[in-house]
Amino acid sequence: MKNTPKGLRLHIGLFGRRNVGKSSLLNALTRQQVSIISEVAGTTTDPVEKPMELLPLGPVLFIDTAGIDDLGSLGAQRVQRTRQVFDRTDLAILITQAGEWTQYEPAMLAEFGQRGIPTIVVYNKSDLAGPSAELSGRLEQQGIATVRTSALLGEGIADLLAMIIRQAPEDFVHPPTILGDLIEPGDLVMLVVPIDLEAPKGRLILPQVQTLREVLDGDACGLIVKERELSEALDRLRRPPRLVVTDSQAFLKVAGDTPPGVKMTSFSILFARQKGDLAEFVRGALAIERLRPGDRILISESCSHHPIGDDIGRIKIPRWLTQYVGGRLHFEVVQGHDFADDLADFRLVVQCGGCMHNRREMLTRIGRCRAAGVPITNYGVAIAYTLGILDRALEPFAAAHELYRRLRAK
């Protein structure tokens, strides 16, 4: 893959009121005409994304947004799209026109603070006016980083880039591993990769590619087979593999073909741990026991593929859950960055592995479910639970495995 996936990029959101120079600043940061700029307030409507490399951080994604103070019914929709970007922002740049500080800036600072998002306040158009001494002192006292810029003149851009590098969150600089802590150099990892109708033509899907890359980065060996060839491939080995990782759709067959002494899990469960909170997803899977016919389930997919055939989120998981519960359930599917505004009516949320989302967005969704009192699990964990093999699928993860056994014993 030539381009770094969005889910692995540092998401940097540009926020502020209309006409404070968000788009001009993005163009200055990227040295490209990415966003349309105009003296007319409200030029930016939908979020504008620009991926680039920012050394020494590496791959980042700048997101230009509509003004938080937009007006009217259409403006309210623009503001809602802007607020949606909060959910996936790793680092916020709050832009204000130098010399101006309204009700909107403190409100956004407070929300970023509640979400734990590191924030840089940018006084743009500083060639026209500067911030008051009182405001500068107050923000400094709060520990908020500030930079003065003039996007029009190109002033302060280098300072802002340097501040972005300094303020990058630790979990981006040192991200959680997929399976690097589960293997040692020289180990053999078997990846079971079914090829179905929804697999991208000529390519493997992203979780498979990223997992294989971590195997190679760990100086281990990766052997890739389809589910029908797993048993024969295992028979050919002189010693068993350290780990077998399968697509969740082939869980049952792979569990049957993998010897009991060999640890086995799925790509989706690996990503549940790396992108989200595996313990929370295990608790959510146990909530399947409390489901009753007629309950509403939210299925949440990160990617935007067009579903065909026996789709995992729309067909297979609903079928397995319905069979497990023994009665009809009501399913609602959201895709991409969309998520339910009101979670109160759902009895369970089932989130995909989230390979297309960054960790911040996944944790935001988990937090929203927790606040609403609605259990959340993920595709791989839910599938393993309904098939009766979650205990085995969690064996590679000591803490989550112990949690599952403790909760099951209650």
Buried (B, 14 or more C-beta within 10 A) or exposed (E): EEEBBBBBBBBBBBBBBBBBBBBBBBBBBBEEEBBEBEEEBBBBBEBBBBBBEBEEBBBBBBBBBBBBBBEEEEBEBBBEBBBBBBBBBBBBBBBBBBBBBEEBBEEBBEBBBEBEBBBBBBBBBBBEEBBEEEBBEBBEEEEBBBBBBBBBEEBBBEEBBEBBBEBBBEEBEEBEBBBEEBBEEEBBBBBBBBEBEBBEEEEBBBBBEBBBEBBEEBEBBBBBBEBEEBBEBBEEEEEBBBBBBBBBBBBBBBBEBBEEEBBBBBBBBBBBBBBBBBBBBBBBBBBBEEBEEEBBBBBBBBBEEEBEEEBBBBEBBBEBBBEBBEEEBEBEBBBEBEBBEEBEEBBBBBBBBBBBBBBBBBBBBBBBBBEBEBBBBBBBBBBBBBBEBBEBBBBBBEEBBEBBEEEEEE
